[in-house]
């Protein structure tokens, strides 16, 4: 409210039109009004940065030449927090060896159960140990 009152007072003191006054306020308060515009690359848990031109998940949004949006992480991946110069967001990271994730939009990978293993990254399921072998 204080900013609106300051703008109205500025218009009264300068006798400028409301358009000129508003334009001057926008130019001098870029950081304020830019925070009002949603950032499509600010992902929530379960989602990750996605390059909409390459149609693939990405791990960076700084200096990206293509539009970056958020998309649900796929099976075999999980949503991992990322802090960069823009702020906090999430990326989709592959599940590590010994883990899997069969659901999309996951926030963690599940460790393989007894009698199972996974020797590859980014897996949806764990493999069963062969007969006469163990984990």
C-alpha positions as CSV (number, residue, x, y, z in Angstrom):
1,X,0.0,0.0,0.0
2,X,2.9,2.3,0.8
3,X,4.2,1.9,-2.8
4,X,0.9,2.8,-4.3
5,X,0.5,5.8,-2.1
6,X,4.1,6.9,-3.1
7,X,3.1,6.5,-6.8
8,X,-0.1,8.6,-6.3
9,X,1.9,11.3,-4.5
10,X,4.5,11.3,-7.3
11,X,1.7,11.7,-9.9
12,X,0.2,14.6,-7.9
13,X,3.6,16.3,-7.4
14,X,4.7,16.0,-11.1
15,X,1.3,16.4,-12.8
16,X,2.3,13.5,-15.1
17,X,-0.3,11.1,-16.5
18,X,-0.9,7.8,-14.6
19,X,0.8,6.0,-17.5
20,X,4.0,8.1,-17.2
21,X,4.0,7.7,-13.4
22,X,3.5,4.0,-13.6
23,X,6.2,3.6,-16.2
24,X,8.6,5.6,-14.0
25,X,7.8,3.4,-11.0
26,X,8.2,0.2,-13.0
27,X,11.6,1.3,-14.2
28,X,12.9,2.2,-10.8
29,X,11.5,-0.8,-9.0
30,X,12.4,-3.7,-11.3
31,X,13.4,-6.1,-8.4
32,X,10.0,-5.6,-6.7
33,X,7.7,-6.3,-9.7
34,X,9.9,-9.0,-11.2
35,X,9.3,-11.0,-8.0
36,X,5.6,-11.0,-8.9
37,X,6.1,-12.9,-12.2
38,X,6.1,-16.6,-11.7
39,X,9.4,-18.4,-12.5
40,X,8.5,-21.5,-14.6
41,X,11.9,-23.1,-13.6
42,X,11.1,-23.0,-9.9
43,X,10.2,-26.7,-9.5
44,X,8.6,-28.4,-6.5
45,X,9.6,-31.8,-5.0
46,X,8.7,-34.6,-7.4
47,X,9.4,-32.4,-10.4
48,X,12.6,-31.4,-12.2
49,X,14.0,-28.9,-14.7
50,X,13.0,-29.8,-18.3
51,X,14.2,-28.3,-21.6
52,X,11.0,-27.9,-23.6
53,X,12.9,-27.6,-26.9
54,X,15.2,-30.6,-26.6
55,X,12.4,-32.5,-24.8
56,X,14.8,-33.8,-22.1
57,X,15.5,-33.2,-18.4
58,X,18.4,-30.8,-17.6
59,X,20.4,-30.1,-14.6
60,X,20.8,-26.3,-15.1
61,X,18.7,-23.3,-15.7
62,X,21.4,-20.6,-15.6
63,X,22.4,-19.4,-19.1
64,X,19.9,-21.8,-20.7
65,X,19.2,-20.9,-24.3
66,X,16.0,-22.9,-24.4
67,X,12.8,-22.4,-22.3
68,X,13.2,-24.4,-19.1
69,X,10.0,-25.6,-17.3
70,X,9.2,-28.1,-14.6
71,X,8.0,-31.7,-15.4
72,X,7.3,-34.7,-13.2
73,X,10.4,-36.9,-12.8
74,X,10.1,-40.3,-14.6
75,X,10.4,-43.8,-13.2
76,X,14.0,-44.6,-12.4
77,X,14.7,-41.1,-11.2
78,X,14.0,-38.9,-8.1
79,X,13.6,-35.2,-7.5
80,X,16.8,-33.7,-6.0
81,X,17.1,-30.2,-4.6
82,X,19.3,-27.7,-6.5
83,X,20.5,-24.3,-5.3
84,X,21.8,-21.9,-7.9
85,X,22.2,-18.2,-8.5
86,X,18.5,-17.9,-9.3
87,X,17.3,-19.7,-6.1
88,X,16.0,-23.1,-5.0
89,X,14.6,-25.6,-7.5
90,X,14.7,-29.4,-8.2
91,X,16.2,-31.6,-10.8
92,X,15.5,-35.2,-11.7
93,X,18.5,-37.4,-10.8
94,X,18.9,-41.1,-11.7
95,X,18.6,-43.7,-8.9
96,X,22.0,-45.0,-7.8
97,X,23.1,-48.6,-8.0
98,X,21.4,-50.7,-5.3
99,X,18.2,-48.6,-5.6
100,X,15.2,-48.2,-7.9
101,X,12.0,-46.2,-8.3
102,X,9.0,-47.6,-10.1
103,X,6.8,-44.5,-9.7
104,X,7.1,-41.1,-11.3
105,X,7.3,-37.8,-9.4
106,X,9.3,-39.5,-6.7
107,X,11.4,-37.7,-4.1
108,X,13.7,-40.7,-3.3
109,X,14.8,-44.0,-4.6
110,X,14.0,-47.2,-2.7
111,X,16.9,-49.5,-1.6
112,X,16.7,-53.1,-3.1
113,X,15.1,-55.6,-0.7
114,X,17.0,-58.7,0.6
115,X,17.5,-61.2,-2.3
116,X,17.5,-58.3,-4.9
117,X,20.2,-56.1,-6.4
118,X,20.6,-53.4,-9.0
119,X,24.0,-52.9,-10.7
120,X,22.8,-50.1,-13.0
121,X,21.9,-46.5,-12.4
122,X,18.4,-45.1,-13.2
123,X,16.5,-48.3,-12.8
124,X,12.8,-48.8,-12.3
125,X,13.1,-52.1,-10.5
126,X,15.6,-54.2,-8.7
127,X,16.8,-57.6,-10.1
128,X,16.3,-60.9,-8.2
129,X,19.5,-62.7,-7.2
130,X,20.1,-65.9,-9.1
131,X,19.4,-69.2,-7.4
132,X,22.3,-70.2,-5.1
133,X,23.5,-66.6,-4.8
134,X,22.8,-63.8,-2.4
135,X,23.1,-60.1,-2.0
